[in-house]
Every structure is written in structure tokens, then in C-alpha cells.
Amino acid sequence: MGLYPTYNPARRIIKRLGPEDQKNLVAICRRIKDAQTDLAVAAAPYLERCAHRCEGLCCRNAHLEEIIGLEDFIYILTLAPALAEEMAGRLQEDKGLFTRDCVFLANGTGPCILPAGVRPEVCVTSFCTETPAASKAIAVVKWRFQHLAWFIRLRRLRALWRWIAPGFSCPL
């Protein structure tokens, strides 16, 4: 099955947003990117360990559906729309049902094709060691992704309300 069934709804959600919601989405995503940048600074020693000791082990033999979700795709497509076609191509080729290497590794081995600061939540907040120096920055990134998730849910709720009660004004 792979990740493609999650990618297409992300594209549709972005496409259906009105101008004001689009503006709000970009603002939310920029705040996530800022938080990821702050996390990269706070987690520098842990990232160094990942690069040289683990050599990106977390990107290999993983359950990708547990790592990359709808909000992650919306985030990436909002801030890096030029990657949309390359991502779609990689995801269409991904038929994995089991553990496999991340489809976003360049040449199948790395580095990641996604720009620094525009990566899925789990990819930037999960480390294979304790991270006391970065725990606050990790919490901020997670909180901002949660804000994105609520933004998306609220849009869906508004659309459902308009469908159920088209004659009533929407308080949401």
C-alpha cells in the first residue's frame, strides 16, 4: 500500500483551501520550520551522533506509515511545493507493506531529499538516545505540529458543517 494514499489527500486539502486559510497554513508551517531550526541548534550533538555513529539507521528498515502522516505531507508540500512531483513519483513506486528504507533517501541511501527544517515531525523529534539539552525544543516542534493537526481538523469540520447545514452560517 505505501504512503501514496496519505499523500493524495494532503494535496487535495491544500488545493481546496481558500486564500485566508492558505495564508494561515503558511504561517503555521513557517512557525514549525522556525521550531525545527531551533531544534537543530539545540540538538546539534545528538544529530552529530546520528550522522557519524548511527549513520541514519532510523531511515532504514522502518515502518514509514508510522513516521510520515497527513500533517507531515501538508507541511512539506506547503513549504517545499517544488518537491511535489518528485515525492509523488517516489511514493507511486513505493509498494512496501512491511519495513523498508525511507523513499525520500537520495539514491536509496541518503541523504534525505527533504530540505533541512522541512521534515516530518517524527524524523526531527526522535533520537536513539536521551536528549536533555533538546527536550524543550522537541516539545515546541511537537506542539506546533499539533497546532497544524488542529488547523486541518477544523477545516474538515467547517466543510462538514457546510454540507450538513448549508443554509446556516458557520460559527467555526
C-alpha positions in Angstrom: 0.0 0.0 0.0 2.7 2.5 0.9 2.4 6.2 1.7 0.7 7.4 -1.5 -2.8 7.0 -0.1 -1.9 9.6 2.5 -0.1 11.9 0.1 -3.0 12.5 -2.3 -5.4 13.7 0.4 -2.7 16.2 1.6 -2.5 17.6 -1.9 -6.3 17.9 -2.1 -6.6 19.6 1.3 -4.0 22.2 0.3 -5.7 22.8 -3.1 -9.1 23.3 -1.6 -8.1 25.9 1.0 -9.4 29.4 0.4 -6.9 32.4 0.4 -7.3 33.2 4.1 -6.8 29.5 5.1 -3.9 29.2 2.7 -2.3 32.3 4.4 -2.9 30.8 7.9 -1.5 27.4 6.8 1.7 29.0 5.5 2.1 30.9 8.8 1.6 27.7 10.9 4.1 25.9 8.7 6.7 28.7 9.0 6.4 28.5 12.8 7.1 24.8 12.5 10.1 25.4 10.3 11.4 28.0 12.8 11.0 25.5 15.6 12.8 22.8 13.6 15.7 25.3 13.0 15.9 26.0 16.8 15.8 22.2 17.4 18.7 21.6 15.0 20.8 24.1 17.1 19.7 22.6 20.4 20.2 19.0 19.2 23.5 19.5 17.4 25.4 16.9 19.4 22.7 14.4 19.0 22.4 15.0 15.3 26.2 14.6 15.0 25.9 11.3 16.8 23.1 10.2 14.4 25.2 11.2 11.3 28.5 9.6 12.4 27.6 6.8 14.8 24.2 5.6 13.7 24.6 6.7 10.0 20.9 7.3 9.5 19.8 3.9 10.8 16.4 5.3 11.7 15.8 5.9 8.0 16.3 2.3 7.1 14.1 -0.7 7.8 11.3 1.4 9.2 7.5 1.4 9.2 7.1 4.5 7.1 3.4 4.8 7.7 4.2 5.3 11.4 6.7 8.0 10.6 5.1 10.2 7.9 1.5 11.2 8.1 -1.1 13.6 6.6 0.1 16.6 8.5 3.7 15.9 7.5 2.8 15.9 3.9 0.8 19.1 4.2 3.7 20.7 5.9 6.3 19.6 3.3 4.0 20.4 0.3 3.3 23.9 1.8 6.9 24.9 2.3 8.5 22.9 -0.5 6.0 22.7 -3.3 8.8 22.2 -5.9 9.2 18.7 -4.4 5.6 17.6 -5.1 6.3 15.8 -8.4 9.4 14.1 -7.2 7.7 13.0 -4.0 4.7 11.7 -5.9 7.0 9.6 -8.2 8.8 8.1 -5.3 5.6 7.3 -3.5 4.0 5.7 -6.5 6.9 3.4 -6.8 6.7 2.5 -3.1 4.7 -0.7 -2.7 6.0 -1.5 0.7 3.7 -3.2 3.2 6.5 -4.0 5.6 9.6 -2.3 6.9 11.7 -0.7 4.3 14.1 2.2 3.7 12.7 5.7 3.5 11.6 6.6 0.0 13.0 10.1 0.5 16.6 8.9 0.7 18.5 10.1 -2.4 19.7 7.2 -4.4 18.2 4.9 -1.9 21.0 5.5 0.6 20.9 9.2 1.5 21.0 12.0 2.3 17.3 13.0 2.6 15.8 14.8 -0.3 13.7 16.9 2.0 15.3 20.2 2.9 16.6 20.8 6.5 13.8 22.4 8.5 11.1 20.9 6.3 11.0 17.3 7.5 8.3 15.1 9.1 7.8 15.5 12.9 9.0 12.0 13.9 12.1 12.4 11.7 13.2 15.5 13.6 12.0 14.8 17.1 13.1 11.1 17.5 16.6 10.3 18.7 18.1 6.9 19.7 19.4 8.4 22.9 18.3 10.7 25.8 18.1 14.3 24.7 18.0 16.5 27.8 19.6 19.5 26.1 17.0 19.5 23.3 13.9 18.3 25.2 12.3 21.8 25.3 13.0 22.4 21.5 11.5 18.9 20.7 8.4 19.8 22.7 8.0 23.0 20.8 8.2 21.2 17.4 5.6 18.7 18.6 3.3 21.4 19.8 3.5 23.3 16.5 2.7 20.1 14.6 -0.2 19.6 16.9 -1.4 23.1 16.0 -1.2 22.1 12.3 -3.3 19.0 13.0 -6.0 21.1 14.7 -6.0 23.5 11.9 -6.6 20.7 9.4 -9.3 19.1 11.6 -11.1 22.5 12.0 -11.2 22.9 8.2 -12.7 19.5 7.8 -15.3 20.3 10.5 -16.2 23.5 8.7 -16.6 21.6 5.4 -18.8 19.0 7.1 -20.9 21.8 8.7 -21.5 23.5 5.3 -22.5 20.1 3.8 -24.9 19.3 6.7 -26.4 22.7 7.1 -25.8 24.8 4.0 -28.4 27.5 4.9 -26.9 28.2 8.4 -23.9 30.4 9.0 -20.8 28.6 10.2 -19.7 29.6 13.7 -16.4 27.9 13.2 
